[in-house]
Amino acid sequence: MKFIVAALFLLIVTALKTYNENKVRINQIQVIGSHNSYKQAIDPALFAAFKKQDPQSAAKLDYEHISIIGQLNMGLLNIELDVYADEKGGRYAHPKGLDWAKNQAPYDTAGVMMQPGFKMLHVPELDFRSHYLTFKECLYALKQWSLDHPDHRPIFITLEAKDGKPKNPTFVEPEPFTGKTFDELDRVILEGLSADQLITPDIVRGKYNTLENAVLHNNWPTLKAAKGKFMFILDDSGAKRDMYIAGHPSLRGRVLFANAMPGTPEAAAMFRNNPKDSEILQLVKKGYIIRTRADADTEQARNNDRSGLEAACKSGAQIITTDYYLKSTHFESDYLVSFEGVNKYFRMNPLFK
């Protein structure tokens, strides 16, 4: 009798899960993911020298992440990547920080930073250690992980195209992004991840005249349709966003969603870094996907301040990022981010229950 009851319970749970996957759309969930997901710690010797020179800035960079694959295996559903253009190769191959302190760990022993192509790091010359030095390496790892876990929930990837003059004039100046660079970025993503592993603006737009119109009519894929897929969102609100959109109305033919303003044809997924921004709730209810942050610059973790996380959860923002899905190993703190329960990074969005 107990066996029959247990079997019936399992069937009911399975049926409910199938129903949800067929009916619930990806804008009707909430996920937790990481910020600067690729980042390794600054070498202790270099960090000590940096901290002595600028303790306030050093505190903001005093965090690190386990491998991206380790994060995905934990159940995190958003990763954040910073990419730098390096058309000829070698621009970031010899960080000055390696010369600012002795006895640092070896760096790029395989010489991949000399190769042409997009690189992944946080701050050139200083915070340059990464689980994947090249974007191609990262995409390859994501593809293999996805193939090994074909039923995984959709993974959101927020991507920042880094350039601009550095605050420190002695630091290397990043290569500027252009329309051609963005075309190459799309090509590299499509080469690294097959088209059937991606949720693109064209898929969401479907038969609607604009991407925003599709979003406002809830045309996001269902969880079932989004299984095994990745969705990229460009983290820029200015010239680079406009450059990415140019020539691609409603992001036709593009791979990434853009951080477009509500009321524009390209509006679909947006960034609101402040989780206490009262606008988030209304944007989510309209159908947009919003990314916000539970914490920043190690501040909340140092003060065990969960108010940002609580605000993010209540706001309905679908993507919540943190540096602390694990407790800090750099300073004493009990700050830890998940939904209710241990290591819980996915839930139904409270605004759509």
Backbone torsions as a table, in degrees:
resi	resn	phi	psi	omega
1	MET	NA	-45.6	178.9
2	LYS	-60.2	-37.8	-179.8
3	PHE	-64.7	-40.6	-179.4
4	ILE	-64.9	-44.0	178.9
5	VAL	-61.4	-44.8	180.0
6	ALA	-62.8	-40.3	-180.0
7	ALA	-65.9	-41.3	178.2
8	LEU	-64.3	-40.6	178.5
9	PHE	-61.2	-43.9	179.5
10	LEU	-62.4	-40.1	178.9
11	LEU	-65.0	-39.4	179.0
12	ILE	-65.1	-46.4	179.9
13	VAL	-61.0	-43.1	179.9
14	THR	-63.9	-41.4	179.4
15	ALA	-63.7	-42.0	179.0
16	LEU	-63.9	-41.0	179.9
17	LYS	-63.3	-43.1	179.1
18	THR	-63.0	-41.3	179.3
19	TYR	-60.9	-46.3	-179.8
20	ASN	-62.1	-42.6	-178.8
21	GLU	-65.4	-30.3	179.5
22	ASN	-82.1	-25.2	-173.5
23	LYS	-107.5	-37.9	-175.5
24	VAL	-77.3	132.9	-179.8
25	ARG	-99.1	162.9	-170.5
26	ILE	-69.9	-11.3	174.1
27	ASN	-89.8	2.6	-177.8
28	GLN	-109.5	21.1	179.1
29	ILE	-125.2	171.3	169.5
30	GLN	-129.6	137.2	178.3
31	VAL	-131.3	155.4	173.9
32	ILE	-113.3	137.3	177.6
33	GLY	-144.0	-170.9	-173.8
34	SER	-108.6	158.3	178.6
35	HIS	-105.4	135.0	-175.7
36	ASN	49.2	54.9	-168.0
37	SER	-58.7	-27.1	-175.9
38	TYR	-81.2	-11.5	-165.2
39	LYS	-71.0	126.5	166.9
40	GLN	-96.4	164.8	-179.8
41	ALA	-68.4	147.5	169.1
42	ILE	-62.5	138.1	-179.8
43	ASP	-51.8	135.8	-176.7
44	PRO	-52.6	-39.3	-179.0
45	ALA	-66.6	-43.7	178.8
46	LEU	-69.0	-39.2	-178.8
47	PHE	-64.2	-38.9	179.5
48	ALA	-62.5	-41.0	179.1
49	ALA	-67.8	-40.6	179.2
50	PHE	-66.3	-42.6	-179.1
51	LYS	-63.3	-37.3	178.6
52	LYS	-64.1	-35.6	-177.7
53	GLN	-81.1	-39.6	-174.2
54	ASP	-147.3	78.2	-175.1
55	PRO	-60.8	-34.1	-178.0
56	GLN	-67.3	-46.5	178.7
57	SER	-67.9	-36.2	179.7
58	ALA	-62.0	-40.3	179.9
59	ALA	-59.4	-36.4	-178.0
60	LYS	-69.6	-23.4	-178.1
61	LEU	-102.6	8.4	-172.8
62	ASP	-87.6	64.2	176.7
63	TYR	-152.9	167.0	178.4
64	GLU	-155.5	168.7	179.6
65	HIS	-125.7	150.6	167.6
66	ILE	-68.4	173.7	-177.5
67	SER	-58.4	152.8	178.4
68	ILE	-59.7	-40.6	177.6
69	ILE	-63.8	-38.6	175.8
70	GLY	-61.1	-38.6	178.0
71	GLN	-65.1	-44.7	179.2
72	LEU	-63.6	-38.7	178.6
73	ASN	-65.9	-27.7	175.8
74	MET	-73.4	-20.8	-179.4
75	GLY	110.5	3.4	175.9
76	LEU	-63.6	144.4	-172.5
77	LEU	-123.7	12.7	170.5
78	ASN	-139.9	136.4	169.8
79	ILE	-126.8	150.6	-178.1
80	GLU	-120.0	129.0	-176.9
81	LEU	-123.3	140.1	171.4
82	ASP	-109.0	126.2	179.6
83	VAL	-120.0	139.7	176.6
84	TYR	-116.7	133.7	176.6
85	ALA	-72.1	142.5	179.7
86	ASP	-153.2	70.2	-170.2
87	GLU	-57.6	-40.7	-176.7
88	LYS	-95.7	-17.4	-178.0
89	GLY	88.9	151.9	173.9
90	GLY	92.1	-8.7	-175.6
91	ARG	-61.7	-34.2	-176.9
92	TYR	-116.5	21.4	-172.1
93	ALA	-75.4	-25.7	-175.5
94	HIS	-130.1	75.4	-178.4
95	PRO	-57.4	135.4	179.8
96	LYS	-61.7	-28.2	-179.8
97	GLY	-58.6	-24.3	177.9
98	LEU	-64.9	-22.0	-178.9
99	ASP	-97.7	-2.2	-175.2
100	TRP	-91.3	-8.1	178.2
101	ALA	-155.1	146.6	-179.3
102	LYS	-86.6	166.3	172.5
103	ASN	61.0	39.6	175.3
104	GLN	-89.1	155.9	178.3
105	ALA	-64.4	152.4	177.9
106	PRO	-58.4	152.7	-177.9
107	TYR	-132.5	131.1	175.5
108	ASP	48.1	57.3	-179.0
109	THR	-66.9	-21.3	179.2
110	ALA	-86.2	-9.1	177.5
111	GLY	73.5	23.7	-176.8
112	VAL	-70.0	-21.1	-179.7
113	MET	-72.0	-11.3	175.7
114	MET	-83.8	-13.7	-177.9
115	GLN	-78.5	146.6	174.7
116	PRO	-64.4	150.0	175.6
117	GLY	127.5	169.0	-176.3
118	PHE	-67.0	137.2	178.5
119	LYS	-111.2	157.9	-179.7
120	MET	-123.3	116.8	176.6
121	LEU	-162.0	169.4	-176.5
122	HIS	-93.3	-67.0	-179.4
123	VAL	-124.3	114.9	178.3
124	PRO	-54.3	145.2	177.8
125	GLU	78.0	-26.9	-172.7
126	LEU	-120.7	-62.0	-176.1
127	ASP	-107.3	73.4	-167.7
128	PHE	-112.6	-2.7	-178.2
129	ARG	-82.9	131.0	-171.8
130	SER	-141.0	146.6	176.3
131	HIS	-64.0	-28.4	173.2
132	TYR	-133.5	117.1	-178.7
133	LEU	-75.5	-28.3	179.3
134	THR	-116.3	149.4	179.1
135	PHE	-64.3	-37.8	-179.9
136	LYS	-61.4	-41.5	177.6
137	GLU	-59.0	-43.3	-178.8
138	CYS	-64.5	-46.0	179.9
139	LEU	-61.5	-39.3	178.8
140	TYR	-61.9	-44.6	179.9
141	ALA	-64.2	-40.6	178.7
142	LEU	-63.6	-42.0	-179.9
143	LYS	-62.7	-45.3	-178.8
144	GLN	-65.2	-41.5	178.5
145	TRP	-62.0	-42.6	-179.2
146	SER	-64.0	-41.8	178.6
147	LEU	-64.8	-32.2	177.8
148	ASP	-77.7	-18.1	-179.8
149	HIS	-131.0	65.8	-170.6
150	PRO	-63.2	-19.2	-179.0
151	ASP	-99.4	16.6	-177.7
152	HIS	-65.6	152.0	175.8
153	ARG	-66.7	160.1	-179.0
154	PRO	-59.0	137.8	178.1
155	ILE	-104.3	122.1	175.7
156	PHE	-88.0	134.5	178.0
157	ILE	-123.4	110.6	174.3
158	THR	-90.7	130.5	-170.7
159	LEU	-127.9	125.1	177.1
160	GLU	-107.9	125.9	177.1
161	ALA	-87.5	106.4	-170.5
162	LYS	-91.8	128.8	169.6
163	ASP	-158.3	-163.2	-178.5
164	GLY	98.8	155.2	-179.2
165	LYS	-68.7	133.9	179.2
166	PRO	-71.6	153.0	177.4
167	LYS	-64.2	-35.5	177.2
168	ASN	-90.4	113.1	-175.1
169	PRO	-65.0	-13.3	178.7
170	THR	-85.2	-11.4	179.8
171	PHE	-77.9	152.7	176.8
172	VAL	-61.6	139.2	178.4
173	GLU	-89.0	124.1	-178.5
174	PRO	-61.7	151.6	175.8
175	GLU	-69.5	129.9	-176.9
176	PRO	-70.2	144.8	173.9
177	PHE	-79.1	140.2	176.7
178	THR	-130.5	176.3	175.1
179	GLY	-57.8	-39.2	178.1
180	LYS	-63.9	-39.6	179.6
181	THR	-63.5	-41.9	179.4
182	PHE	-67.1	-36.2	174.9
183	ASP	-60.5	-41.6	179.1
184	GLU	-66.7	-38.0	178.2
185	LEU	-60.6	-46.7	176.5
186	ASP	-58.6	-44.3	-177.8
187	ARG	-62.0	-42.8	-178.8
188	VAL	-64.5	-40.1	178.4
189	ILE	-64.6	-44.8	-180.0
190	LEU	-66.4	-29.1	177.3
191	GLU	-76.2	-36.7	-177.7
192	GLY	-80.0	-36.3	177.8
193	LEU	-121.8	129.5	-178.5
194	SER	-66.8	156.6	-175.8
195	ALA	-56.9	-33.0	-177.9
196	ASP	-77.8	0.0	174.7
197	GLN	-100.4	5.9	-173.2
198	LEU	-120.4	143.7	166.6
199	ILE	-102.3	113.5	-175.0
200	THR	-113.0	164.6	175.9
201	PRO	-56.5	-36.4	179.5
202	ASP	-62.4	-39.3	179.8
203	ILE	-63.8	-44.4	-178.2
204	VAL	-70.3	-40.6	-178.6
205	ARG	-63.0	-41.3	178.4
206	GLY	55.8	-124.9	-177.0
207	LYS	-93.8	2.2	-179.8
208	TYR	-76.1	156.1	-175.7
209	ASN	-73.2	-28.5	176.4
210	THR	-135.6	160.1	177.3
211	LEU	-63.3	-43.3	-179.1
212	GLU	-62.7	-39.6	179.5
213	ASN	-61.2	-39.6	177.4
214	ALA	-63.3	-42.8	-179.5
215	VAL	-64.7	-42.7	-179.5
216	LEU	-68.9	-16.2	175.4
217	HIS	-104.8	20.3	172.4
218	ASN	58.8	44.2	-177.8
219	ASN	-92.8	19.3	173.7
220	TRP	-64.8	153.0	177.0
221	PRO	-64.7	154.4	172.7
222	THR	-75.6	165.7	177.6
223	LEU	-60.1	-36.9	179.6
224	LYS	-65.4	-44.8	-179.5
225	ALA	-67.0	-24.1	-176.2
226	ALA	-92.5	1.0	179.6
227	LYS	-58.0	136.5	176.0
228	GLY	74.1	14.4	-174.1
229	LYS	-118.2	161.8	177.3
230	PHE	-120.7	145.9	176.6
231	MET	-128.1	121.2	-178.3
232	PHE	-97.2	138.5	177.6
233	ILE	-129.4	126.1	-179.3
234	LEU	-78.8	123.2	-178.5
235	ASP	-93.5	82.9	174.9
236	ASP	-160.5	139.3	-177.2
237	SER	-116.6	10.0	-175.1
238	GLY	-126.4	-130.5	-172.0
239	ALA	-61.2	-38.9	-178.1
240	LYS	-68.7	-38.3	174.7
241	ARG	-59.8	-47.9	-178.8
242	ASP	-62.9	-36.7	178.8
243	MET	-65.5	-38.3	-179.3
244	TYR	-68.7	-35.7	-179.3
245	ILE	-76.0	-33.5	-173.3
246	ALA	-50.6	127.9	179.4
247	GLY	81.5	0.6	-178.1
248	HIS	-133.6	66.9	-178.9
249	PRO	-56.0	136.5	-175.0
250	SER	59.1	21.7	179.0
251	LEU	60.7	32.5	177.5
252	ARG	-60.0	128.0	177.7
253	GLY	78.7	-1.0	179.1
254	ARG	-89.3	159.4	-179.8
255	VAL	-94.8	-40.9	-176.7
256	LEU	-90.9	148.7	164.8
257	PHE	-81.1	151.6	-178.5
258	ALA	-111.6	154.4	-180.0
259	ASN	-79.2	61.2	-173.8
260	ALA	-83.4	150.9	-177.6
261	MET	-73.2	145.9	174.2
262	PRO	-55.3	141.2	-179.8
263	GLY	94.4	-4.1	176.9
264	THR	-104.8	154.7	-176.3
265	PRO	-60.4	-23.2	-175.6
266	GLU	-93.9	-1.1	-174.3
267	ALA	-67.3	124.9	179.3
268	ALA	-155.9	-52.9	-178.7
269	ALA	-126.1	134.2	-171.7
270	MET	-138.3	160.6	177.9
271	PHE	-109.0	131.5	171.6
272	ARG	-135.2	94.5	-171.9
273	ASN	-63.9	-31.1	-179.1
274	ASN	-84.8	111.2	-176.9
275	PRO	-68.2	-13.5	-180.0
276	LYS	-94.0	8.0	177.5
277	ASP	-66.7	116.5	-175.5
278	SER	-66.4	-16.1	-178.6
279	GLU	-73.0	-23.1	-173.6
280	ILE	-57.5	-47.8	-175.1
281	LEU	-56.6	-46.2	-179.0
282	GLN	-68.1	-36.6	178.0
283	LEU	-64.0	-42.6	179.3
284	VAL	-64.0	-44.1	-179.8
285	LYS	-61.2	-31.2	179.4
286	LYS	-73.8	-20.7	177.9
287	GLY	123.2	-7.9	179.3
288	TYR	-72.3	153.6	171.9
289	ILE	-97.6	128.5	-175.8
290	ILE	-119.2	134.7	172.4
291	ARG	-108.1	131.7	174.9
292	THR	-134.8	180.0	-176.0
293	ARG	-121.6	139.3	174.7
294	ALA	-83.2	-26.7	-175.8
295	ASP	-157.0	163.9	-178.9
296	ALA	-156.8	143.8	171.9
297	ASP	58.3	27.2	178.3
298	THR	66.9	1.6	-172.4
299	GLU	-63.3	-50.9	-177.6
300	GLN	-64.8	-38.0	-179.7
301	ALA	-65.6	-40.7	-179.5
302	ARG	-66.4	-28.6	-177.3
303	ASN	-105.1	7.1	-176.8
304	ASN	48.4	45.1	-175.4
305	ASP	-100.0	108.5	-177.5
306	ARG	-98.5	8.0	-175.8
307	SER	-64.5	-35.2	177.8
308	GLY	-66.0	-43.1	177.8
309	LEU	-62.7	-45.3	-179.3
310	GLU	-62.4	-41.1	178.5
311	ALA	-66.0	-40.8	179.9
312	ALA	-62.2	-44.1	-180.0
313	CYS	-62.6	-44.0	-178.6
314	LYS	-70.5	-28.5	-176.3
315	SER	-67.0	-23.9	-175.7
316	GLY	87.4	-1.8	176.7
317	ALA	-51.3	128.5	-173.3
318	GLN	-73.6	-27.7	-177.3
319	ILE	-120.5	120.5	179.4
320	ILE	-119.7	122.2	-178.2
321	THR	-107.2	154.0	-178.1
322	THR	-152.4	160.2	169.5
323	ASP	-98.7	2.0	-168.5
324	TYR	-133.7	56.6	165.6
325	TYR	-74.7	-17.1	168.1
326	LEU	-122.0	151.3	178.1
327	LYS	-65.7	150.9	-179.2
328	SER	-63.0	140.7	171.4
329	THR	-104.9	5.5	-177.3
330	HIS	-100.9	-21.0	177.2
331	PHE	-156.9	161.3	-177.1
332	GLU	-77.0	124.8	-179.5
333	SER	-165.8	145.6	174.9
334	ASP	-97.7	4.2	-176.6
335	TYR	-65.4	126.9	-178.3
336	LEU	-151.7	137.1	-174.7
337	VAL	-111.9	123.5	167.5
338	SER	-163.9	169.3	171.1
339	PHE	-73.4	178.4	-178.3
340	GLU	-56.3	127.7	-174.5
341	GLY	110.1	170.6	-177.1
342	VAL	-89.3	131.6	176.9
343	ASN	50.7	48.8	179.2
344	LYS	-111.4	114.7	-172.7
345	TYR	-121.5	11.3	179.3
346	PHE	-141.1	138.8	173.1
347	ARG	-160.3	164.9	173.6
348	MET	-70.3	140.0	-178.2
349	ASN	-68.0	125.1	-176.9
350	PRO	-61.9	-20.1	179.0
351	LEU	-77.1	-10.6	-177.1
352	PHE	-119.7	10.6	179.3
353	LYS	-74.0	NA	NA
